[in-house]
């Protein structure tokens, strides 16, 4: 496969003037992988059976007010904008996945895979989807953010269930 001439082999960091080898993901690489930003509409209402419970509604309103001014940041920013190498082998892929997953967990970002998937798919999910998700910036060190693969890809859950039925 011929190399594209418009791609630079190295990138220069604007802040420090450092040369960053092309084998690392840049923020622009990660930013461009984001598929969509899902937001809950401001005018979302409760179902009737919940609206009839004033205690619950009061607690929800208190929660909303408390978090109204919270700042949303991307997971990538939240964990400190780490350099993430582009793996060139299966061993390097496993190492990079484990390093990134360990870093995420140390910062309170938990990623769960309910089924078995290839290491390539798990790494892709972390890079392309989890790192670009917006989360509430929290100074509470006990807080955590959980991402479940199958909530992003419910069709994968059904595929596995269908495979079990066929066997």
DSSP file (Angstrom, degrees, kcal/mol; ACC not computed):
  #  RESIDUE AA STRUCTURE BP1 BP2  ACC     N-H-->O    O-->H-N    N-H-->O    O-->H-N    TCO  KAPPA ALPHA  PHI   PSI    X-CA   Y-CA   Z-CA
    1    1 A X              0   0    0      0, 0.0     2,-0.1     0, 0.0     0, 0.0   0.000 360.0 360.0 360.0 122.0    0.0    0.0    0.0
    2    2 A X        -     0   0    0      1,-0.1     2,-0.2     0, 0.0     0, 0.0  -0.364 360.0-112.1 -69.8 146.7    1.6    3.3   -1.0
    3    3 A X        -     0   0    0      1,-0.1     2,-0.3    -2,-0.1    -1,-0.1  -0.543  29.1-114.5 -78.2 142.6    2.1    6.0    1.6
    4    4 A X    >   -     0   0    0     -2,-0.2     3,-0.8     1,-0.1    -1,-0.1  -0.588  15.9-146.7 -75.2 135.5    0.0    9.1    1.3
    5    5 A X  T 3  S+     0   0    0     -2,-0.3    -1,-0.1     1,-0.2    -2,-0.0   0.724  93.6  63.6 -76.3 -21.5    2.2   12.1    0.6
    6    6 A X  T 3  S+     0   0    0      2,-0.1     2,-0.4    -3,-0.0    -1,-0.2   0.587  84.8  90.4 -81.5  -8.0    0.0   14.5    2.6
    7    7 A X  S <  S-     0   0    0     -3,-0.8     2,-0.2     2,-0.0     3,-0.0  -0.750  75.0-136.0 -88.1 131.3    0.6   12.6    5.8
    8    8 A X        -     0   0    0     -2,-0.4    -2,-0.1     1,-0.1     3,-0.1  -0.609   4.6-140.6 -82.7 146.5    3.6   13.9    7.9
    9    9 A X  S    S+     0   0    0     -2,-0.2    13,-1.2     1,-0.1     2,-0.3   0.783  87.7  22.7 -76.2 -27.9    5.9   11.3    9.3
   10   10 A X  E    S-A   21   0A   0     11,-0.2     2,-0.4    12,-0.1    11,-0.2  -0.935  70.7-145.0-134.9 160.3    6.3   13.3   12.5
   11   11 A X  E     -A   20   0A   0      9,-2.0     9,-3.6    -2,-0.3     2,-0.6  -0.943  13.9-134.3-124.0 147.1    4.2   16.0   14.3
   12   12 A X  E     -A   19   0A   0     -2,-0.4     2,-0.3     7,-0.2     7,-0.2  -0.895  19.3-128.9-105.8 126.0    5.5   18.9   16.2
   13   13 A X     >  -     0   0    0      5,-3.5     4,-1.8    -2,-0.6     5,-0.1  -0.565  11.9-150.6 -71.4 127.6    3.8   19.7   19.6
   14   14 A X  T  4 S+     0   0    0     -2,-0.3    -1,-0.2     1,-0.2    -2,-0.0   0.842  90.4  50.9 -69.6 -34.0    2.8   23.3   19.7
   15   15 A X  T  4 S+     0   0    0      1,-0.1    -1,-0.2     3,-0.1    -2,-0.0   0.932 129.0  13.3 -72.3 -46.2    3.2   23.7   23.4
   16   16 A X  T  4 S-     0   0    0      2,-0.1    -2,-0.2     0, 0.0    -1,-0.1   0.562  92.4-122.8-110.7 -10.7    6.6   22.3   23.9
   17   17 A X     <  +     0   0    0     -4,-1.8     2,-0.2     1,-0.3    -3,-0.1   0.646  60.2 150.7  76.1  13.2    8.1   22.2   20.4
   18   18 A X        -     0   0    0     -5,-0.1    -5,-3.5    -6,-0.1     2,-0.6  -0.490  49.8-121.5 -78.7 148.0    8.7   18.4   20.9
   19   19 A X  E     -A   12   0A   0     -7,-0.2     2,-0.6    -2,-0.2    -7,-0.2  -0.802  24.8-157.8 -88.3 127.2    8.6   16.1   17.9
   20   20 A X  E     -A   11   0A   0     -9,-3.6    -9,-2.0    -2,-0.6     4,-0.1  -0.926  19.5-122.5-108.0 117.7    6.0   13.4   18.4
   21   21 A X  E >   -A   10   0A   0     -2,-0.6     3,-1.5   -11,-0.2   -11,-0.2  -0.227  19.4-119.9 -59.3 149.2    6.6   10.3   16.4
   22   22 A X  T 3  S+     0   0    0    -13,-1.2    -1,-0.2     1,-0.3   -12,-0.1   0.563 104.1  80.6 -67.6  -8.0    3.7    9.3   14.1
   23   23 A X  T 3  S+     0   0    0    -14,-0.1    63,-4.7     2,-0.1     2,-0.3   0.463  83.0  76.1 -81.1   3.3    3.4    6.0   15.9
   24   24 A X  B <  S-B   85   0B   0     -3,-1.5     2,-0.3    61,-0.3    61,-0.2  -0.848  89.3-111.4-108.3 149.2    1.4    7.8   18.7
   25   25 A X        -     0   0    0     59,-2.8    59,-0.5    -2,-0.3     2,-0.2  -0.590  32.2-145.7 -73.2 136.3   -2.2    8.9   18.5
   26   26 A X     >  -     0   0    0     -2,-0.3     4,-2.2    -4,-0.1     5,-0.2  -0.609  26.1-108.8 -95.5 165.0   -2.6   12.7   18.4
   27   27 A X  H  > S+     0   0    0      1,-0.2     4,-3.2    -2,-0.2     5,-0.2   0.891 122.6  54.4 -58.7 -38.5   -5.5   14.5   20.0
   28   28 A X  H  > S+     0   0    0      2,-0.2     4,-2.2     1,-0.2    -1,-0.2   0.894 105.8  52.3 -63.1 -39.5   -6.7   15.3   16.5
   29   29 A X  H  4 S+     0   0    0      1,-0.2     4,-0.5     2,-0.2    -1,-0.2   0.942 114.9  41.8 -59.0 -46.8   -6.7   11.5   15.6
   30   30 A X  H >X S+     0   0    0     -4,-2.2     3,-1.1     1,-0.2     4,-0.5   0.901 112.1  54.1 -68.9 -41.6   -8.7   10.8   18.7
   31   31 A X  H >< S+     0   0    0     -4,-3.2     3,-1.0     1,-0.3    -1,-0.2   0.875 106.4  53.0 -59.9 -39.2  -11.1   13.8   18.2
   32   32 A X  T 3< S+     0   0    0     -4,-2.2    -1,-0.3     1,-0.2    -2,-0.2   0.582  99.2  63.6 -77.1  -9.5  -11.9   12.6   14.7
   33   33 A X  T <4 S+     0   0    0     -3,-1.1    -1,-0.2    -4,-0.5    -2,-0.2   0.634  72.9 114.3 -87.2 -13.4  -12.9    9.1   15.8
   34   34 A X    <<  -     0   0    0     -3,-1.0    95,-0.1    -4,-0.5     3,-0.1  -0.374  49.3-164.8 -63.0 128.6  -15.8   10.3   17.9
   35   35 A X        -     0   0    0     93,-0.3     2,-0.3     1,-0.3    -1,-0.1   0.906  60.2 -24.7 -83.6 -44.4  -19.0    9.0   16.4
   36   36 A X        -     0   0    0      2,-0.0     2,-0.7     0, 0.0    -1,-0.3  -0.981  47.8-126.4-165.0 154.9  -21.6   11.2   18.2
   37   37 A X        -     0   0    0     -2,-0.3     2,-0.5    -3,-0.1    96,-0.1  -0.943  29.4-155.7-108.2 113.1  -22.2   13.3   21.2
   38   38 A X        -     0   0    0     -2,-0.7     2,-0.4     2,-0.0    -2,-0.0  -0.763  14.0-176.8 -93.2 130.5  -25.4   12.2   22.9
   39   39 A X        -     0   0    0     -2,-0.5     2,-0.5     0, 0.0    -2,-0.0  -0.945  27.0-124.3-126.1 148.3  -27.2   14.7   25.1
   40   40 A X        -     0   0    0     -2,-0.4     4,-0.0     1,-0.1    -2,-0.0  -0.789  39.3-112.0 -87.5 128.6  -30.3   14.4   27.2
   41   41 A X    >   -     0   0    0     -2,-0.5     3,-1.5     1,-0.1    -1,-0.1  -0.298  15.5-129.1 -62.7 144.2  -32.8   17.1   26.2
   42   42 A X  T 3  S+     0   0    0      1,-0.3    -1,-0.1    -3,-0.0    -2,-0.0   0.828 107.2  53.8 -60.5 -33.5  -33.4   19.8   28.8
   43   43 A X  T 3  S+     0   0    0      2,-0.0    -1,-0.3     0, 0.0    -2,-0.1   0.192  75.2 139.2 -92.8  18.3  -37.2   19.3   28.6
   44   44 A X    <   -     0   0    0     -3,-1.5     2,-0.2     1,-0.0    -4,-0.0  -0.391  37.4-157.5 -61.6 135.7  -37.1   15.6   29.2
   45   45 A X        -     0   0    0     -2,-0.1     2,-0.2     1,-0.0    -1,-0.0  -0.725  14.2-107.5-116.2 166.6  -39.9   14.6   31.5
   46   46 A X        -     0   0    0     -2,-0.2    -1,-0.0     1,-0.1    11,-0.0  -0.590  37.9-102.3 -88.0 150.2  -40.6   11.7   33.9
   47   47 A X    >>  -     0   0    0     -2,-0.2     4,-2.3     1,-0.1     3,-1.1  -0.332  40.7-104.3 -63.1 157.9  -43.2    9.0   33.2
   48   48 A X  H 3> S+     0   0    0      1,-0.3     4,-1.4     2,-0.2    -1,-0.1   0.864 118.8  56.6 -54.9 -42.7  -46.4    9.4   35.1
   49   49 A X  H 34 S+     0   0    0      1,-0.2    -1,-0.3     2,-0.2    -2,-0.0   0.784 112.3  42.8 -66.0 -24.8  -45.7    6.6   37.6
   50   50 A X  H X4 S+     0   0    0     -3,-1.1     3,-2.0     2,-0.2     7,-0.3   0.856 107.7  58.2 -85.3 -38.7  -42.5    8.4   38.6
   51   51 A X  H 3< S+     0   0    0     -4,-2.3    -2,-0.2     1,-0.3    -1,-0.1   0.772  98.2  62.9 -61.7 -24.4  -44.0   11.9   38.7
   52   52 A X  T 3< S+     0   0    0     -4,-1.4     2,-0.8    -5,-0.2    -1,-0.3   0.540  87.9  78.4 -77.2  -6.0  -46.5   10.7   41.3
   53   53 A X    <>  -     0   0    0     -3,-2.0     4,-2.2     1,-0.2     5,-0.2  -0.825  61.4-175.7-105.1  93.4  -43.6   10.0   43.7
   54   54 A X  H  > S+     0   0    0     -2,-0.8     4,-2.4     1,-0.2     5,-0.2   0.812  80.1  56.3 -63.3 -31.5  -42.7   13.5   45.1
   55   55 A X  H  > S+     0   0    0      2,-0.2     4,-2.3     1,-0.2    -1,-0.2   0.946 109.9  44.7 -64.7 -47.1  -39.7   12.2   47.1
   56   56 A X  H  > S+     0   0    0      2,-0.2     4,-2.4     1,-0.2    -2,-0.2   0.938 114.3  48.4 -61.7 -47.9  -38.1   10.8   44.0
   57   57 A X  H  X S+     0   0    0     -4,-2.2     4,-2.6    -7,-0.3    -1,-0.2   0.892 110.8  51.9 -60.9 -40.7  -38.8   13.8   41.9
   58   58 A X  H  X S+     0   0    0     -4,-2.4     4,-2.3    -5,-0.2    -1,-0.2   0.909 110.0  48.6 -62.5 -42.9  -37.4   16.1   44.7
   59   59 A X  H  X S+     0   0    0     -4,-2.3     4,-2.4     2,-0.2    -2,-0.2   0.892 111.5  49.7 -65.0 -39.4  -34.2   14.0   44.9
   60   60 A X  H  X S+     0   0    0     -4,-2.4     4,-2.9     2,-0.2    -2,-0.2   0.922 110.8  49.3 -64.9 -44.2  -33.8   14.2   41.1
   61   61 A X  H  X S+     0   0    0     -4,-2.6     4,-2.4     2,-0.2    -2,-0.2   0.897 111.0  50.3 -62.7 -40.2  -34.3   17.9   41.1
   62   62 A X  H  X S+     0   0    0     -4,-2.3     4,-2.4     2,-0.2    -1,-0.2   0.921 111.8  48.4 -61.8 -44.6  -31.8   18.3   43.9
   63   63 A X  H  X S+     0   0    0     -4,-2.4     4,-2.0     2,-0.2    -2,-0.2   0.928 111.3  49.5 -61.2 -46.9  -29.3   16.2   41.9
   64   64 A X  H  X S+     0   0    0     -4,-2.9     4,-0.6     1,-0.2    -2,-0.2   0.908 112.2  48.0 -60.3 -42.8  -29.9   18.2   38.7
   65   65 A X  H >< S+     0   0    0     -4,-2.4     3,-0.7     1,-0.2     4,-0.4   0.903 110.7  51.4 -65.2 -41.2  -29.4   21.5   40.6
   66   66 A X  H 3< S+     0   0    0     -4,-2.4     3,-0.3     1,-0.2    -1,-0.2   0.854 119.2  36.1 -63.6 -36.0  -26.2   20.3   42.3
   67   67 A X  H >< S+     0   0    0     -4,-2.0     3,-1.3     1,-0.2    -1,-0.2   0.343  87.6 101.0-101.8   5.9  -24.7   19.2   38.9
   68   68 A X  T << S+     0   0    0     -3,-0.7    -1,-0.2    -4,-0.6    -2,-0.1   0.870  88.9  39.2 -59.6 -39.8  -26.1   22.0   36.8
   69   69 A X  T 3  S+     0   0    0     -4,-0.4    -1,-0.3    -3,-0.3    -2,-0.1   0.309  87.4 127.8 -96.5   8.9  -22.8   23.9   36.7
   70   70 A X    <   -     0   0    0     -3,-1.3     2,-0.5     1,-0.1    68,-0.1  -0.357  59.0-124.7 -66.3 145.4  -20.6   20.9   36.4
   71   71 A X        -     0   0    0     66,-0.3    66,-3.2    -2,-0.0     2,-0.4  -0.781  16.2-142.6 -94.2 132.0  -18.1   20.9   33.6
   72   72 A X  E     +C  136   0C   0     -2,-0.5     2,-0.3    64,-0.2    64,-0.2  -0.801  23.5 177.0 -92.7 134.1  -18.1   18.1   31.1
   73   73 A X  E     -C  135   0C   0     62,-3.0    62,-3.4    -2,-0.4     2,-0.2  -0.932  34.3-101.7-130.2 156.5  -14.7   17.0   29.8
   74   74 A X  E  >  -C  134   0C   0     -2,-0.3     4,-2.5    60,-0.2     3,-0.5  -0.496  31.6-118.8 -74.1 148.8  -13.8   14.2   27.5
   75   75 A X  H  > S+     0   0    0     58,-2.0     4,-2.2    55,-0.4     6,-0.2   0.885 114.8  60.3 -54.5 -40.4  -12.4   11.1   29.1
   76   76 A X  H  4>S+     0   0    0     55,-2.4     5,-2.5     1,-0.2     6,-0.3   0.904 110.0  40.7 -55.8 -44.2   -9.1   11.6   27.2
   77   77 A X  H >45S+     0   0    0     -3,-0.5     3,-1.5    54,-0.3    -1,-0.2   0.895 111.1  58.1 -69.8 -40.4   -8.7   15.0   28.9
   78   78 A X  H 3<5S+     0   0    0     -4,-2.5    -2,-0.2     1,-0.3    -1,-0.2   0.833 106.2  48.2 -60.2 -36.1   -9.9   13.6   32.3
   79   79 A X  T 3<5S-     0   0    0     -4,-2.2    -1,-0.3    -5,-0.2    -2,-0.2   0.369 128.2 -93.6 -91.1   6.5   -7.1   11.0   32.4
   80   80 A X  T < 5 -     0   0    0     -3,-1.5    -3,-0.2    -5,-0.2    -2,-0.1   0.701  54.7 -84.3  97.0  20.9   -4.4   13.5   31.5
   81   81 A X      < -     0   0    0     -5,-2.5    -4,-0.1    -6,-0.2    -1,-0.1   0.930  62.6-161.2  49.3  59.6   -4.1   13.3   27.7
   82   82 A X        -     0   0    0     -6,-0.3     2,-0.5     1,-0.1    -1,-0.1  -0.287  21.9-108.1 -70.6 155.3   -1.8   10.3   27.7
   83   83 A X        -     0   0    0    -59,-0.1     2,-0.5   -57,-0.0    -1,-0.1  -0.718  36.1-163.7 -77.8 129.8    0.4    9.3   24.7
   84   84 A X        -     0   0    0    -59,-0.5   -59,-2.8    -2,-0.5     2,-0.1  -0.963  11.7-136.2-122.3 115.8   -1.1    6.2   23.2
   85   85 A X  B     -B   24   0B   0     -2,-0.5     2,-0.8   -61,-0.2   -61,-0.3  -0.376  16.0-121.8 -70.9 144.9    1.1    4.2   20.9
   86   86 A X        -     0   0    0    -63,-4.7    -1,-0.1    -2,-0.1     7,-0.1  -0.797  38.8-123.1 -83.7 112.1   -0.3    2.8   17.6
   87   87 A X        -     0   0    0     -2,-0.8     3,-0.1     1,-0.1    -1,-0.0  -0.263  28.7-175.2 -63.6 140.3    0.3   -0.9   18.1
   88   88 A X        +     0   0    0      1,-0.1     2,-0.3   -65,-0.0    -1,-0.1   0.474  69.7  27.8-111.0  -7.7    2.4   -2.6   15.4
   89   89 A X  S  > S-     0   0    0      1,-0.1     4,-2.4     0, 0.0     5,-0.1  -0.941  83.8-105.7-146.1 166.8    2.1   -6.2   16.7
   90   90 A X  H  > S+     0   0    0     -2,-0.3     4,-2.5     2,-0.2     5,-0.2   0.891 120.3  51.7 -62.9 -39.5   -0.3   -8.3   18.7
   91   91 A X  H  > S+     0   0    0      1,-0.2     4,-2.3     2,-0.2    -1,-0.2   0.922 111.6  46.1 -63.6 -43.0    2.0   -8.2   21.7
   92   92 A X  H  > S+     0   0    0      2,-0.2     4,-2.9     1,-0.2     5,-0.2   0.872 110.3  54.8 -67.0 -36.1    2.2   -4.4   21.5
   93   93 A X  H  X S+     0   0    0     -4,-2.4     4,-2.6     2,-0.2    -2,-0.2   0.935 109.5  46.5 -61.3 -47.2   -1.6   -4.2   21.1
   94   94 A X  H  X S+     0   0    0     -4,-2.5     4,-2.6     2,-0.2    -2,-0.2   0.917 113.8  49.1 -61.1 -43.6   -2.1   -6.3   24.3
   95   95 A X  H  X S+     0   0    0     -4,-2.3     4,-2.6     2,-0.2    -2,-0.2   0.929 113.0  46.0 -62.7 -46.1    0.4   -4.1   26.1
   96   96 A X  H  X S+     0   0    0     -4,-2.9     4,-2.5     2,-0.2     5,-0.2   0.895 112.9  50.3 -65.8 -40.1   -1.1   -0.8   25.0
   97   97 A X  H  X S+     0   0    0     -4,-2.6     4,-2.9    -5,-0.2     5,-0.2   0.949 112.9  46.1 -61.4 -48.2   -4.6   -2.1   25.8
   98   98 A X  H  X S+     0   0    0     -4,-2.6     4,-2.3     2,-0.2    -2,-0.2   0.898 113.3  49.3 -63.3 -41.2   -3.6   -3.1   29.3
   99   99 A X  H  X S+     0   0    0     -4,-2.6     4,-2.3     2,-0.2    -1,-0.2   0.935 115.0  43.9 -62.7 -46.0   -1.7    0.1   29.9
  100  100 A X  H  X S+     0   0    0     -4,-2.5     4,-2.6     2,-0.2    -2,-0.2   0.915 114.5  48.8 -67.1 -43.0   -4.7    2.2   28.8
  101  101 A X  H  X S+     0   0    0     -4,-2.9     4,-2.4    -5,-0.2    -1,-0.2   0.892 111.9  49.7 -64.7 -39.4   -7.2    0.2   30.7
  102  102 A X  H  X S+     0   0    0     -4,-2.3     4,-2.2    -5,-0.2    -1,-0.2   0.905 111.3  49.1 -65.0 -42.0   -5.1    0.3   33.9
  103  103 A X  H  X S+     0   0    0     -4,-2.3     4,-1.2     2,-0.2    -2,-0.2   0.929 110.7  50.4 -62.9 -45.3   -4.8    4.1   33.5
  104  104 A X  H ><>S+     0   0    0     -4,-2.6     5,-3.0     1,-0.2     3,-0.7   0.938 111.7  47.8 -57.7 -48.1   -8.5    4.4   33.0
  105  105 A X  H ><5S+     0   0    0     -4,-2.4     3,-1.5     1,-0.2    -1,-0.2   0.876 107.0  56.2 -62.4 -38.1   -9.2    2.3   36.1
  106  106 A X  H 3<5S+     0   0    0     -4,-2.2    -1,-0.2     1,-0.3    -2,-0.2   0.764 109.3  47.7 -66.2 -23.2   -6.7    4.3   38.2
  107  107 A X  T <<5S-     0   0    0     -4,-1.2    -1,-0.3    -3,-0.7    -2,-0.2   0.325 125.9-100.6 -97.7   5.5   -8.6    7.5   37.3
  108  108 A X  T < 5S+     0   0    0     -3,-1.5    37,-3.1     1,-0.2     2,-0.7   0.710  81.2 131.3  85.0  20.9  -12.0    5.9   38.1
  109  109 A X  E   < -d  145   0D   0     -5,-3.0     2,-0.5    35,-0.2    -1,-0.2  -0.928  38.0-166.7-109.2 111.9  -13.1    5.1   34.6
  110  110 A X  E     -d  146   0D   0     35,-3.3    37,-3.0    -2,-0.7     2,-0.5  -0.852   6.6-166.0-105.8 129.6  -14.3    1.5   34.4
  111  111 A X  E     -d  147   0D   0     -2,-0.5     2,-0.4    35,-0.2    37,-0.2  -0.966   8.8-165.8-116.6 126.0  -14.8   -0.2   31.1
  112  112 A X  E     -d  148   0D   0     35,-3.0    37,-2.7    -2,-0.5     2,-0.5  -0.929  13.5-168.6-118.1 133.5  -16.8   -3.5   31.1
  113  113 A X        -     0   0    0     -2,-0.4     4,-0.1    35,-0.2    35,-0.1  -0.975   3.1-169.1-115.3 113.1  -17.1   -6.1   28.4
  114  114 A X  S    S+     0   0    0     -2,-0.5     2,-0.2     2,-0.1    -1,-0.1   0.731  73.6  35.0 -76.4 -21.5  -19.8   -8.6   29.3
  115  115 A X  S    S-     0   0    0      0, 0.0     2,-0.4     0, 0.0    34,-0.1  -0.735  98.2 -86.7-123.0 172.6  -18.8  -11.0   26.5
  116  116 A X        +     0   0    0     -2,-0.2     2,-0.3     0, 0.0    -2,-0.1  -0.687  49.1 169.8 -83.9 132.0  -15.5  -12.0   24.9
  117  117 A X        -     0   0    0     -2,-0.4    -4,-0.0    -4,-0.1     5,-0.0  -0.920  40.2 -86.5-135.1 161.8  -14.2   -9.8   22.1
  118  118 A X     >  -     0   0    0     -2,-0.3     4,-2.3     1,-0.1     5,-0.2  -0.289  35.6-118.3 -65.6 154.6  -11.0   -9.6   20.2
  119  119 A X  H  > S+     0   0    0      1,-0.2     4,-2.5     2,-0.2     5,-0.2   0.835 116.2  58.4 -63.1 -31.8   -8.2   -7.5   21.7
  120  120 A X  H  > S+     0   0    0      2,-0.2     4,-2.5     1,-0.2    -1,-0.2   0.921 107.4  45.4 -62.7 -44.1   -8.4   -5.4   18.5
  121  121 A X  H  > S+     0   0    0      2,-0.2     4,-2.4     1,-0.2    -2,-0.2   0.895 112.8  50.3 -68.4 -39.8  -12.1   -4.6   19.1
  122  122 A X  H  X S+     0   0    0     -4,-2.3     4,-2.1     2,-0.2    -2,-0.2   0.929 113.1  45.7 -63.5 -44.4  -11.5   -3.8   22.8
  123  123 A X  H  X S+     0   0    0     -4,-2.5     4,-2.7     2,-0.2     5,-0.2   0.915 112.0  51.7 -65.3 -42.7   -8.7   -1.4   22.0
  124  124 A X  H  X>S+     0   0    0     -4,-2.5     4,-3.2     1,-0.2     5,-0.5   0.916 108.3  52.4 -59.2 -43.3  -10.7    0.2   19.2
  125  125 A X  I  X>S+     0   0    0     -4,-2.4     5,-2.4     1,-0.2     4,-1.7   0.919 111.3  46.1 -59.8 -45.2  -13.6    0.7   21.6
  126  126 A X  I  <>S+     0   0    0     -4,-2.1     5,-2.3     3,-0.2    -2,-0.2   0.950 120.2  39.0 -62.0 -48.7  -11.3    2.4   24.2
  127  127 A X  I  <5S+     0   0    0     -4,-2.7    -2,-0.2     1,-0.2    -3,-0.2   0.947 125.5  32.2 -69.2 -51.2   -9.7    4.6   21.6
  128  128 A X  I  <5S+     0   0    0     -4,-3.2   -93,-0.3    -5,-0.2    -3,-0.2   0.759 134.3  15.4 -85.1 -25.2  -12.6    5.5   19.3
  129  129 A X  I  <<S+     0   0    0     -4,-1.7     4,-0.5    -5,-0.5     3,-0.4   0.809 121.7  44.4-117.9 -53.8  -15.5    5.6   21.7
  130  130 A X  I > <S+     0   0    0     -5,-2.4     3,-1.7     1,-0.2   -55,-0.4   0.940 110.9  53.1 -65.3 -47.1  -14.6    5.7   25.4
  131  131 A X  T 3 <S+     0   0    0     -5,-2.3   -55,-2.4     1,-0.3   -54,-0.3   0.755 110.5  49.0 -61.9 -23.2  -11.9    8.4   25.2
  132  132 A X  T 3  S+     0   0    0     -3,-0.4    -1,-0.3    -6,-0.2    -2,-0.2   0.456  85.6 111.4 -96.5  -0.9  -14.2   10.8   23.4
  133  133 A X    <   -     0   0    0     -3,-1.7   -58,-2.0    -4,-0.5     2,-0.4  -0.475  69.5-122.7 -72.4 142.6  -17.2   10.4   25.8
  134  134 A X  E     +C   74   0C   0    -60,-0.2     2,-0.3    -2,-0.2   -60,-0.2  -0.725  35.4 176.3 -84.6 131.8  -18.0   13.4   27.9
  135  135 A X  E     -C   73   0C   0    -62,-3.4   -62,-3.0    -2,-0.4     2,-0.4  -0.927  37.9 -93.7-131.9 159.7  -18.0   12.9   31.6
  136  136 A X  E     -C   72   0C   0     -2,-0.3     2,-0.5   -64,-0.2   -64,-0.2  -0.576  39.0-123.6 -74.7 125.5  -18.5   15.2   34.6
  137  137 A X        -     0   0    0    -66,-3.2     2,-0.4    -2,-0.4   -66,-0.3  -0.579  39.1-171.1 -70.3 122.1  -15.2   16.6   35.8
  138  138 A X        -     0   0    0     -2,-0.5    -1,-0.0     1,-0.1    -3,-0.0  -0.940  35.4-166.0-125.6 137.9  -15.2   15.6   39.5
  139  139 A X        +     0   0    0     -2,-0.4     2,-0.7     3,-0.0    -1,-0.1   0.472  68.1 103.9 -93.3  -4.2  -12.9   16.5   42.3
  140  140 A X    >   -     0   0    0      1,-0.2     3,-1.4     2,-0.0    -2,-0.1  -0.701  59.5-160.7 -79.6 112.3  -14.4   13.6   44.3
  141  141 A X  T 3  S+     0   0    0     -2,-0.7    -1,-0.2     1,-0.3    -3,-0.0   0.610  86.8  61.2 -73.0 -10.5  -11.7   10.9   44.2
  142  142 A X  T 3  S+     0   0    0      2,-0.0    -1,-0.3    -3,-0.0     2,-0.1   0.560  83.8  99.7 -90.0  -8.8  -14.3    8.2   45.1
  143  143 A X    <   -     0   0    0     -3,-1.4     2,-0.3   -34,-0.0    -5,-0.1  -0.396  51.7-173.1 -77.3 155.8  -16.5    8.8   42.1
  144  144 A X        -     0   0    0     -2,-0.1     2,-0.4   -35,-0.0   -35,-0.2  -0.976  18.5-142.0-145.0 160.2  -16.2    6.6   39.0
  145  145 A X  E     -d  109   0D   0    -37,-3.1   -35,-3.3    -2,-0.3     2,-0.4  -0.989  18.2-156.7-125.0 128.4  -17.6    6.5   35.5
  146  146 A X  E     -d  110   0D   0     -2,-0.4     2,-0.5   -37,-0.2   -35,-0.2  -0.905   9.1-172.7-114.7 134.0  -18.6    3.2   34.0
  147  147 A X  E     -d  111   0D   0    -37,-3.0   -35,-3.0    -2,-0.4     2,-0.6  -0.991   7.3-161.3-123.4 124.7  -18.8    2.3   30.3
  148  148 A X  E >>  -d  112   0D   0     -2,-0.5     3,-1.6   -37,-0.2     4,-0.9  -0.931  13.7-145.4-109.9 120.8  -20.3   -1.0   29.2
  149  149 A X  H >> S+     0   0    0    -37,-2.7     4,-1.9    -2,-0.6     3,-1.2   0.878  98.0  55.9 -50.2 -46.5  -19.5   -2.1   25.7
  150  150 A X  H 34 S+     0   0    0    -38,-0.3    -1,-0.3     1,-0.3     7,-0.2   0.703  98.7  61.2 -67.8 -19.2  -22.8   -3.7   25.1
  151  151 A X  H <4 S+     0   0    0     -3,-1.6     3,-0.3     1,-0.2    -1,-0.3   0.795 110.6  41.2 -73.4 -27.3  -24.7   -0.5   25.9
  152  152 A X  H << S+     0   0    0     -3,-1.2    -2,-0.2    -4,-0.9     2,-0.2   0.781 130.7  28.0 -83.4 -30.8  -22.9    1.1   23.0
  153  153 A X    >X  +     0   0    0     -4,-1.9     3,-1.5    -5,-0.2     4,-0.8  -0.597  64.6 163.5-132.4  70.1  -23.3   -2.0   20.8
  154  154 A X  H 3> S+     0   0    0     -3,-0.3     4,-1.8     1,-0.3     3,-0.3   0.782  73.8  68.9 -62.1 -25.0  -26.5   -3.8   21.9
  155  155 A X  H 3> S+     0   0    0      1,-0.2     4,-2.2     2,-0.2    -1,-0.3   0.821  93.7  57.8 -63.1 -28.8  -26.4   -5.7   18.6
  156  156 A X  H <> S+     0   0    0     -3,-1.5     4,-2.0     2,-0.2    -1,-0.2   0.875 103.6  52.0 -67.3 -37.2  -23.3   -7.5   19.8
  157  157 A X  H  X S+     0   0    0     -4,-0.8     4,-1.8    -3,-0.3    -2,-0.2   0.916 112.0  45.5 -64.4 -43.1  -25.2   -8.8   22.8
  158  158 A X  H  X S+     0   0    0     -4,-1.8     4,-2.5     2,-0.2    -2,-0.2   0.851 108.5  56.9 -70.0 -34.9  -28.0  -10.1   20.6
  159  159 A X  H  X S+     0   0    0     -4,-2.2     4,-2.1     1,-0.2    -1,-0.2   0.932 108.7  46.7 -60.3 -45.3  -25.5  -11.7   18.2
  160  160 A X  H  X S+     0   0    0     -4,-2.0     4,-1.8     2,-0.2    -2,-0.2   0.883 111.6  50.7 -65.6 -38.9  -23.9  -13.7   21.0
  161  161 A X  H  X S+     0   0    0     -4,-1.8     4,-1.7     1,-0.2    -1,-0.2   0.903 110.6  49.8 -64.7 -40.5  -27.3  -14.8   22.3
  162  162 A X  H  X S+     0   0    0     -4,-2.5     4,-1.7     1,-0.2    -2,-0.2   0.877 107.8  53.5 -65.7 -37.7  -28.3  -15.9   18.8
  163  163 A X  H  X S+     0   0    0     -4,-2.1     4,-1.5     1,-0.2    -1,-0.2   0.886 107.3  51.8 -63.1 -39.2  -25.1  -17.9   18.5
  164  164 A X  H  < S+     0   0    0     -4,-1.8    -1,-0.2     1,-0.2    -2,-0.2   0.877 108.5  51.1 -64.4 -38.2  -25.8  -19.7   21.8
  165  165 A X  H  < S+     0   0    0     -4,-1.7    -1,-0.2     1,-0.2    -2,-0.2   0.851 108.1  52.3 -68.2 -34.7  -29.3  -20.7   20.5
  166  166 A X  H  <        0   0    0     -4,-1.7    -1,-0.2     1,-0.2    -2,-0.2   0.860 360.0 360.0 -70.2 -36.2  -27.9  -22.1   17.3
  167  167 A X     <        0   0    0     -4,-1.5    -1,-0.2    -5,-0.1    -2,-0.2   0.483 360.0 360.0 -69.1 360.0  -25.4  -24.3   19.0
